[in-house]
Amino acid sequence: MIGLLGLDFFGLVLGVVTHLPSVKVETLEPSFDAPITNVTAVAGDTVTLPCSIKDLKDYKVMWLDHRSKTLTLETRRIIADERITIERPHISDWNLFIHGVELADAGKYMCQINTDPVKIKYVVLSVHEPPVIIPDLSSPHRVTAKEGDTIQLICNVTGVPAPTVTWYKKSSFSRHHSSMEVIGYDGMVLQIRNISRYCDDVYQCVATNGVEPSASREMTVTVHFPPEIRLTNSKIKQRIGKETILDCEVTSNPQLYSAWTKDGRPIQNDDKFKIDLYDDYKNTLTLSLKISDIQESDFGAYRCEAQNELGRDYQDTYLYELKPQTPAPTVQRSTQRPTTAQHVYIFTWTPGPYTPYTPRQDYQSKDQLRTLPLAPIQKWTGANGQSKIFSLNVAYLMGILTAVCVLIK
C-alpha cells in the first residue's frame, strides 16, 4: 500500500514539473566604460590609449590603428613595432601604450571585442609637436643690405598645432644695455622696405603654439651707407707755443678709411701731431688730432675726411693764431674840482692903541667870506692901573667895519 502511495506521489510531482512553463536565462554581454575618448600627447612622450571592459567573459580583445591594421590580440603584439604594448593595471583594463609617440601615430584607434556583432570603442589620438625652425628654409644669421634696399627676413617653422611667429627688434638704450621690443608683425616673413641705417640691428623671430619649448632665431641685419663727417668746432684759436685738439666724428658703414690732412697731405703721428681713434657708438668713431707746440706754420685749414665703397665725405676746420691783447692806456681822472680864477681884495687895517694884533680878512668877488680862526683872549692894563680883558674878536669886528666904510666911500 505504502509503496503504491509513494509511486503515485512521485508521478504527481513529475507531472507538475513537466507542465510548468519554461524560464529563459539571459547572460550580460561585454561593455565599454565610454564609447569614445580623446587623447592628446606631445611627440616623443609615452601615451596611453585607455580601454576598460566589463563582463568580457571568454571574448577576445583586439587593438587596431587608424589604418585598420591589427596591432594586438589579447596581450600579444601582432606587429613588429616594439613601441606598442598592452598594459593591464586592473583586470578590466586593456590599455594600449605607445612609447616615443610620433606625429605619424596621430589618428583614430579601435579597441574591439569579437562579439556578434563586433563591439568597438574609438580612441582619437592627437599628437602635438613644439615649434621647430627649419634652418635651410630660413634667412641666415647675418643679412647685409645697402641703404634704400628692400629686404625680407624669413623664419620657416613647423609644429602642431601651426605655430604663430612674432618678430622682435633689439632696442639699444646704451652701449651696455639692450632689450627686445615687439615689432608688431606676425608671420613667417618680415619685409623691410627702403631700409635705412637706423634699421641696422638684431632681429629675432619667436615661434609658439602652446607646446613647450618655443623656438627662436636671431638675424643680424647690417646696413651699409656712405660716410658722414661732423666737426665739433669749425674754427679754433690758440697762441703760439701752446697745444690744441681737433675732434672729428665719422659715421660710416663699413669704416674703411678716415684721416686728418693738411694741404692735401695725410697727417702722421710724430712729435708734433698725435692721432687717436675712439669708438663712440654703433658705426661712429671719433678721430682726435692733438697739435703740440704750435708755430706759425701750423696755422691754417685741417681736413677730416672718410671714404668707403659707397662714397666719400670731408669737413674743414681752421686753426687761427690767438694774439695776446695789449691793454688800453688808463686815463687818470682828477678827484679835485676845477677852480675858477677869483679876484681877491686884500685890505690892511691899522689897529688902535689897544689892539696889539693886526687881524686880516680876505674877500672874494662872490662876496664869500673866509673866516680866519679867532685870536686868543689878551690882557691890557688901563691908565689907572686897572686890568682889562679884551677879546681879539672885538678887534676883528672893528677891522671889518672899517673896511666896509672904505668901500662905501
C-alpha positions in Angstrom: 0.0 0.0 0.0 2.7 2.4 1.1 4.8 1.6 -2.0 1.9 2.3 -4.3 1.2 5.6 -2.5 4.9 6.7 -2.9 4.9 6.0 -6.6 1.7 8.0 -7.1 3.2 11.0 -5.2 6.4 10.9 -7.4 4.3 10.7 -10.5 2.3 13.7 -9.4 5.3 15.8 -8.7 6.9 14.8 -12.0 3.7 15.7 -13.9 3.6 19.1 -12.2 7.2 19.9 -13.1 6.6 18.6 -16.7 3.7 21.0 -17.2 5.5 24.2 -15.7 6.3 26.9 -18.3 10.0 27.1 -19.4 12.1 30.1 -18.0 14.8 31.7 -20.3 18.0 32.8 -18.5 19.8 35.8 -20.2 23.6 36.4 -19.7 25.2 40.0 -19.7 27.4 40.9 -22.7 30.7 42.8 -22.6 30.5 46.7 -22.5 32.9 49.6 -22.6 33.3 52.3 -20.0 33.0 55.0 -22.7 32.2 54.9 -26.4 34.9 57.3 -27.4 37.9 59.0 -25.8 40.1 61.8 -27.0 43.8 61.7 -26.0 46.5 64.4 -26.7 50.2 63.8 -26.4 53.4 65.6 -27.2 55.7 64.0 -29.7 58.4 61.9 -28.0 56.3 61.2 -24.9 54.6 57.9 -23.9 50.9 57.9 -24.4 48.2 55.7 -23.0 45.1 54.8 -25.0 42.5 53.6 -22.4 40.1 50.7 -22.9 38.2 49.3 -19.9 35.7 46.4 -20.5 33.0 44.9 -18.2 31.8 41.3 -18.4 34.3 40.3 -21.0 34.0 36.6 -20.2 35.5 34.5 -22.9 35.5 37.1 -25.6 38.7 38.4 -27.2 40.1 41.9 -27.3 41.9 43.4 -30.3 43.5 46.8 -31.0 43.6 48.3 -34.5 45.3 51.6 -35.6 43.9 54.4 -37.6 44.7 52.5 -40.8 42.7 49.5 -39.6 45.8 47.5 -39.1 45.7 45.0 -36.2 48.2 45.9 -33.5 47.4 43.4 -30.7 45.3 40.3 -29.9 44.7 39.8 -26.2 48.0 40.8 -24.6 50.2 39.8 -27.6 51.6 42.3 -30.0 50.9 41.3 -33.6 53.1 43.9 -35.4 56.8 44.3 -35.1 56.7 47.8 -33.7 58.3 47.4 -30.3 56.9 50.8 -29.1 53.5 49.3 -28.7 52.5 47.2 -25.6 49.3 46.2 -23.7 49.2 47.4 -20.1 46.6 46.0 -17.6 46.8 47.8 -14.3 43.3 46.3 -13.5 41.6 43.1 -14.7 39.1 45.1 -16.7 41.8 47.3 -18.4 43.2 46.6 -21.9 45.2 49.9 -22.4 47.4 50.4 -25.4 50.7 52.0 -24.6 52.8 53.8 -27.4 56.3 54.7 -26.3 58.0 57.7 -28.1 54.9 58.7 -29.9 55.3 60.3 -33.3 53.3 62.7 -35.4 52.5 59.8 -37.8 50.8 58.0 -34.9 48.0 60.5 -34.7 44.6 59.2 -35.7 41.5 57.1 -34.6 42.3 53.8 -32.8 39.8 51.0 -32.2 39.5 48.8 -29.1 37.4 45.8 -30.4 35.6 42.9 -28.9 34.8 39.9 -31.1 31.1 39.7 -30.2 28.4 39.3 -32.8 28.1 42.0 -33.9 31.6 43.3 -33.0 31.7 46.0 -30.3 34.2 48.9 -30.8 35.5 51.7 -28.7 37.2 54.6 -30.5 40.2 56.5 -29.1 41.2 59.6 -31.1 44.9 60.4 -30.6 46.2 63.9 -31.3 50.0 64.3 -31.3 51.4 67.9 -30.7 54.8 69.0 -31.6 56.7 72.1 -30.3 57.7 74.6 -32.9 60.8 73.8 -35.0 62.6 76.4 -37.2 63.9 74.9 -40.5 67.4 76.5 -41.0 67.7 75.7 -44.7 64.4 77.4 -45.4 65.0 80.5 -43.2 67.2 83.6 -43.6 70.8 83.2 -42.5 72.0 84.6 -39.2 73.7 87.6 -40.9 72.0 89.7 -43.6 73.7 92.6 -45.4 71.9 95.4 -47.3 72.5 98.8 -48.8 70.6 101.8 -47.5 67.4 102.2 -49.5 67.1 98.5 -50.4 64.1 96.2 -49.6 64.9 93.0 -47.7 62.9 90.0 -46.4 63.6 88.1 -43.3 62.2 84.6 -43.4 61.5 82.3 -40.4 60.2 79.0 -41.7 58.7 76.9 -38.9 56.8 73.7 -38.3 54.8 72.4 -35.4 51.4 71.0 -34.4 49.3 73.0 -34.0 50.6 75.5 -36.5 52.9 78.0 -34.7 52.5 81.7 -34.5 55.6 83.7 -35.4 56.3 87.0 -33.7 59.1 89.4 -34.7 61.3 91.3 -32.3 64.0 94.0 -32.7 66.8 94.6 -30.2 66.5 98.1 -28.8 69.8 99.6 -27.6 69.4 102.1 -24.8 73.2 102.4 -24.3 76.4 100.7 -25.0 75.9 98.1 -22.3 72.1 97.7 -22.0 69.6 96.5 -24.6 66.3 94.8 -24.7 64.0 93.2 -27.3 60.9 95.1 -28.4 58.0 93.8 -30.4 57.8 95.0 -33.9 54.1 94.3 -34.1 54.1 91.9 -37.0 53.2 88.2 -37.0 54.1 85.9 -39.9 56.9 83.8 -41.2 58.2 86.6 -43.5 59.2 90.1 -42.3 59.7 92.6 -45.1 61.6 95.9 -44.6 61.1 98.5 -47.4 63.6 101.3 -48.0 65.8 100.2 -45.3 67.9 102.8 -43.5 71.0 102.8 -41.2 68.6 103.0 -38.3 67.3 99.5 -39.1 70.8 98.2 -38.6 70.2 95.9 -35.7 69.4 92.3 -34.4 66.1 90.8 -35.3 64.5 87.8 -33.7 61.6 85.5 -34.7 59.9 83.6 -32.0 57.5 80.7 -32.8 54.9 79.5 -30.3 52.0 77.1 -30.4 51.2 76.3 -26.8 53.7 73.4 -26.7 56.9 74.0 -24.9 59.6 74.9 -25.7 59.1 77.7 -28.1 61.6 78.2 -31.0 63.6 81.3 -31.9 66.2 82.5 -34.3 68.3 85.7 -34.4 69.3 87.5 -37.6 71.7 90.4 -37.6 71.0 93.0 -40.3 73.9 95.2 -41.4 73.1 98.3 -43.5 75.9 99.8 -45.5 75.9 103.6 -46.2 78.4 106.3 -47.2 80.4 108.3 -44.7 79.2 111.4 -42.9 81.6 113.8 -41.2 80.7 116.1 -38.2 83.2 118.5 -36.6 83.0 119.7 -33.0 84.4 123.1 -34.0 84.9 124.6 -37.4 87.2 127.4 -36.0 89.8 127.2 -33.2 92.2 129.9 -31.9 95.4 129.2 -30.0 98.6 131.0 -29.1 102.0 130.2 -30.5 103.8 127.6 -28.3 100.6 126.1 -26.9 98.7 122.9 -27.9 95.2 122.2 -29.1 93.0 119.2 -30.0 90.8 118.9 -33.1 87.9 116.3 -32.9 86.1 114.8 -35.9 83.1 112.3 -35.8 83.0 109.8 -38.6 79.7 107.9 -39.2 80.0 105.2 -41.8 79.5 101.5 -42.5 81.8 100.0 -43.3 84.5 102.1 -41.8 87.3 101.7 -44.4 89.3 104.9 -44.5 89.4 108.1 -42.3 92.3 110.6 -41.8 93.3 114.1 -40.9 95.0 116.0 -43.7 96.7 119.4 -44.2 97.5 121.0 -47.5 96.4 117.7 -49.2 98.8 115.5 -47.3 97.8 113.0 -44.6 99.0 113.8 -41.1 101.1 111.1 -39.5 101.9 110.6 -35.8 105.1 112.3 -34.8 106.5 114.7 -32.1 104.1 117.4 -33.2 101.0 115.5 -34.2 99.2 112.7 -32.4 96.1 111.0 -33.8 93.8 108.9 -31.5 90.8 106.8 -32.5 87.8 106.3 -30.2 84.7 104.2 -30.7 81.7 106.3 -29.7 78.7 104.2 -30.6 77.5 102.0 -33.4 79.0 102.9 -36.7 80.5 106.1 -35.3 84.1 106.9 -34.2 86.0 110.0 -33.2 89.2 110.9 -34.9 91.2 113.2 -32.5 94.2 115.2 -33.7 96.5 116.7 -31.0 98.9 119.5 -32.1 101.7 120.3 -29.8 104.0 123.4 -29.6 102.0 125.4 -32.2 104.1 127.5 -34.6 103.3 130.0 -37.3 103.4 127.2 -40.0 100.8 125.2 -38.1 98.0 127.7 -38.6 95.6 127.1 -41.5 93.0 124.6 -42.6 92.8 121.0 -41.4 90.6 118.5 -43.2 88.9 115.4 -41.7 87.9 113.0 -44.5 86.5 109.5 -44.7 85.7 107.1 -47.6 84.2 103.7 -48.3 82.9 101.8 -51.3 79.7 103.8 -51.2 81.0 107.3 -51.1 83.2 110.0 -49.6 82.8 113.0 -47.2 85.0 115.6 -45.7 84.9 118.8 -43.5 87.5 121.5 -42.8 88.3 123.2 -39.5 90.6 126.3 -39.3 93.3 126.9 -36.7 94.0 130.6 -36.1 96.5 132.4 -34.0 95.3 133.9 -30.8 97.3 137.0 -30.3 97.8 138.5 -26.8 95.8 141.7 -26.3 97.6 144.9 -25.4 95.7 146.6 -22.5 94.4 150.1 -23.3 96.1 153.0 -21.5 94.3 154.1 -18.4 93.4 157.8 -18.0 93.7 159.1 -14.5 90.9 161.3 -13.6 91.4 164.1 -11.0 89.2 163.9 -8.0 89.7 167.7 -7.4 87.1 170.1 -8.8 88.5 172.6 -11.3 89.0 176.0 -9.7 87.9 179.3 -11.2 90.2 182.3 -11.0 88.8 184.7 -8.5 89.8 188.3 -7.7 90.9 188.6 -4.1 90.9 192.0 -2.5 93.2 192.4 0.4 92.6 195.3 2.9 95.0 196.4 5.6 93.8 197.9 8.8 95.9 199.7 11.3 94.8 198.9 14.8 94.2 201.3 17.6 96.3 201.8 20.6 94.6 199.0 22.4 94.8 196.4 19.6 98.1 194.6 19.8 97.3 192.2 16.8 96.5 193.0 13.2 93.6 190.8 12.0 93.3 190.1 8.3 90.2 189.3 6.3 90.1 188.0 2.6 87.1 188.8 0.4 86.3 187.2 -2.9 84.3 188.6 -5.9 81.3 186.5 -4.9 81.3 188.1 -1.5 82.2 184.8 0.1 83.9 185.5 3.4 86.7 183.3 4.6 86.7 183.4 8.3 90.0 183.1 10.0 90.4 181.5 13.4 89.6 183.6 16.3 92.5 185.1 18.2 93.1 184.2 21.8 92.0 186.5 24.6 94.6 189.0 25.7 95.0 191.2 28.9 95.8 195.1 29.0 96.3 197.5 31.8 94.4 200.8 31.8 95.6 204.3 32.8 94.6 203.9 36.3 96.4 200.7 36.5 93.2 198.6 36.4 93.5 195.3 34.4 91.2 194.9 31.4 90.5 191.9 29.3 89.7 192.4 25.6 88.9 189.8 23.1 90.6 189.8 19.8 87.2 189.1 18.3 86.2 192.6 19.0 89.3 193.8 17.2 88.3 191.7 14.2 84.8 193.1 14.1 86.2 196.7 14.2 88.5 195.9 11.3 85.6 194.6 9.2 83.5 197.7 9.9 86.4 199.9 8.9 86.9 198.0 5.6 83.2 198.3 4.8 83.3 202.1 5.3 86.2 202.4 3.0 84.3 200.6 0.2 81.3 202.8 0.6 83.3 205.9 0.2 
